[in-house]
Amino acid sequence: MSAVSKLEVRHLTKKYHVRGEGEFLALNNVNFTLESGEIIGLVGQSGSGKSTIAKILTQLESATSGEVLLDGKPIPTHGKALRTYRQILRMVFQDPFASLNPYHTIRHHIERPLLLDHVVPKDEVDDEVRRLLTRVRLDPDAVIDRRPHELSGGQRQRVAIARALASRPKLLIADEPVSMLDVSLRLGVLNLLADLQKEENLGVLYITHDLATARYFSQRIIVLNHGQIVEQGKSDDVILHPKQEYTLNLRNASPNPKMFFEGDAHLNASNEEGGTR
């Protein structure tokens, strides 16, 4: 698989038809570029259009107008080409319990993309499953034959990350990946994502409503409000010197206000979680 250099979002607009209310404009002329090796924080309140962007990028929904380009070419919308694209761009969902099938073991969840995408020979699949679990700081022997409900929320999200990495993507969309976790576990999962991003040179779109974690996890931040980009730039510039009142209000609403003004812009996990509960 060739290296992915750039994902371009150009003039992206999405309209929904709401029965009895007419059209709802979810996205309005959104433009940005995500390159391999960088993390962009996409920030906004609920209903700002963040998840709509994620759904369009993964082709779970179609844009009303505008386009998305992968290395200068329009992303595919169907067939084998779409499957290949989805191998390159993977998604980590908000709810690790809902995104994992409760009837299947952890082994099955990670084996499936390995087999479907022919990542490694069949006789190496088990070793690769164990390698991926180790990479997300879980003990393979302790979790591989368990089912999702037997793991804690943080462990389930680590499994979801391992599954996303199984296809060896170049781009990752992390849609509120820690919002469903206990506060004590969030930084550990974000640190894990940061380490994996560096090791794999991934391009990561980190979708969140929390400006504090966006600053520490992202090089650039895009602020979205009612489907429009209202502010963007380097993380420190956007957070410490916001130009828009909306951005300032988001910052003031953060549950971790002290994080904005600490000198060490690095996620220090105080609680790493592995193995079993």
N, C-alpha and C positions, 0 to 999 in steps of 0.2 A: 504494500500500500504506500503510495507516495505521500510525502509530508504535506500537511495542509499549512498554508501560509496565511490565508486571510479569508474571513467571512465578512461580507459587506451587506449592510441593510440600507436600502435606498428607498426613500419616500414611502415607507410602509404605512398603509392605511387599512383599517379594518372597521367595517360597519356591520352591526347586527340588526336584524329586523325583529322588533319586539311587538308581539301581538297586542293590538289596542293602543300602542304608544308610538308606532312608527319606527324610525331608524335611531339606533344608538351608536355613536361614534366612539369606539373603544380605543383606536389608535389613529393619530392624525399626523401624517408626514414625518415619520420617525426615521432618523438617519444615524448610523454609527458603524464602526468597523471593529471587529475582534480579530486579533492576530495571534498566532501560535506563541506561547510563552508569556502571555499577559493575562491578568485577571481584571475584569471590569465589574464593578458593582453597579447593578441596576436597582435603583432605590425608589420607593414610592409607597404611598398608603394603599390599603386594599381598594381595588377597583381602579387603580391608576393605569392599568394596561400591562403590567409586568408579565403576568402569566399568559396573556394573549400573545405577547412576543415569543415566549417560550414555545407555545403551541404551534405558531407559524414556523419557527425555526426548525422544529422537529417534524413539520408537515402533518401534525394532528389536526390543523386547521389551515385554510387557505386565506391569503390576504385578499382584500377587496381591490386594492391597487398597490403599486410599488413592486419591488423585487428584492430577492436575497440572492447574492452571488457567492459561490465558493471558488476561490482562486480565479475570479473573473468570469465564471460561467454560472448561469442560472441553476439553482438547485433543482434536482429532479422532483417530479410530483407523483410518479408511479413506477411500477415494474422493478426490475433488477437494479436499475440505477438508483432508485429511491432506497432500496435495501442497502446498497453499498454506502450511500450517503449517511444512512442511520447507523452504520457501523463506524463511520468517521466521527459523527456527532452523537454523543450519548447524553442521557439526562438522569439526574438524581432527583427524585421527587421529594415533596415536602413531608409526606407521611410514610415512614418506612414500614409501618404495619400494613397499611392499605396497598402499598406497591409490591408486597411480597405475598405470594399465594400461601395461605395458611395450611393447605393440604400437602405441600411439598417440602422436602428437606432443604437445608441450606446447600447441600451438595447439588441438588437438582437445579436450584436457582442459578448457580454459577456455571454448571455444566452446560446448560441450555444454550447460552450465547456462544460458548466455545465450540459446541457441535454445529450449531446453525451457521456460524460464520467461518467454520473450518480454520480456527485460529491455530490449533496444534493438531498433530496426528492423534487418532483415537486412543492409542496406547499411552499417550502422555497427558490425557485430559485430567485424570485424578491428581497427578503431580501439579498440574497447572492450577487446579482448584485450590489445592493446599498452599501453593505459592501466593495466590491472590489473597487468601484469608490471612496469611502471615503478613502480607504487605499492608493490610488495613489493621494490623496489630490485634488480631484475634488468634487464639490457639486453635488450629485446625482440628486436632483430636477432640477438643472440648465442644465444638459447635457444628462440625460438618454433617452429622446425622441427626441434628435437632431440627425442630420446626420453628418458624418465626415466633410463635407465641411463647416459646420456651426461653427466648432471649429478651434482654432489656431493650429499651428504645434506642440507646446508643449503639448497642451491638447490632441491632437490626439495620440501623443506618449505615454502619460499617459494611455489613453484608451487601446493602444496596450499592454502595460505592464500589465494592469488589466486583459486583455484577456489571456495573457500568464500565469498569476498566477491562473486563474480560475480552471485549472485542478490540482492544488496543486502539481506542479512539485518539483523535488529535484535538478534538474540541469537546468541552463538557459544559452542560447547562445544569447549574445547581439551583433549583427552585425552592427557596426558603429551606435549605437542607437541615437547619438546626432548630427551627421554630417550634417543632413538636417535642423537643428534648428538654430535660431538666436543665436549668441554668448551669448547674455544676458540670454538665457534660458537654456543653456547647463549644467551649474553646478547644477541648480535646479533639472534637470532630473537625473543627475548622483548621486546627494545626495539622491534622492528618491530611486534609485536602490541600493545604499549602505545600506540604512536603511532597505529596504525589505530583502536584502541579509542576514543581521545580524538577523533579526527577524525570518526568515524562515530557517536559516542555509543552504542557497542555495550554490551550487557550480556554479560559474559564469565564463564563458569564454567571456571576453570583447574584442571584435575585433575592432581595431582602427588603424589609421595611425598616431595618435597624441600621441607622447611619454609623453607629459606633463600630459594629463588626465590619461594616463595609469599608470603613477607613483603614482598619488594621489588616484586612484581607485583600484589598484591591489596590492596584496602582492608579486606576482611574475610576471615577464615579459619574454615572449618568442619573440625573434626578428626573423622574417621570411624574406628571400630574395631569389627570384627566386625558390620558392618551398622548400627551405632548411632552417633549423634552424641554424642561424649563431651565436646566443648568447642567453643565458637565465640565470636567477638567480633572487635574491631578487630585488625588484623594485629599491630601492635606489642604489644598487650596479651597476645595468645595466645602469641606467640613469646618475648617477653622475660620475661613473668610467667605461665608455664603453671600451671594449677591441677591438672592431671591428670598422674600419673606417665607415662602413655602418651605424652602430648604432649612431656614432657621427654625421654623416651627417643628419640622421633623427632628432636627437636632435636639431641641429642647424637650421633645417627647421621648427621647431615648432613655431606656432603663439604666444605662451605664454612663451618665454624663461625665464622670471623672476620666473615662477613657479618651475623651476628645483632647485632653490637655496634658496627658502623660507624655514624657519625652521618648520612651521606647516604643516605637511603632511596630511591635511584634506581638503575636498572640502567644502568651505564656499559659499553657494549659496547667491548671492546678490539679486536674483529675483525669488521668488516662484510664480508659476502661478496656479490658480485654478478658478473654476466657469466658466464663459463665458468671451469672449473678451470684 
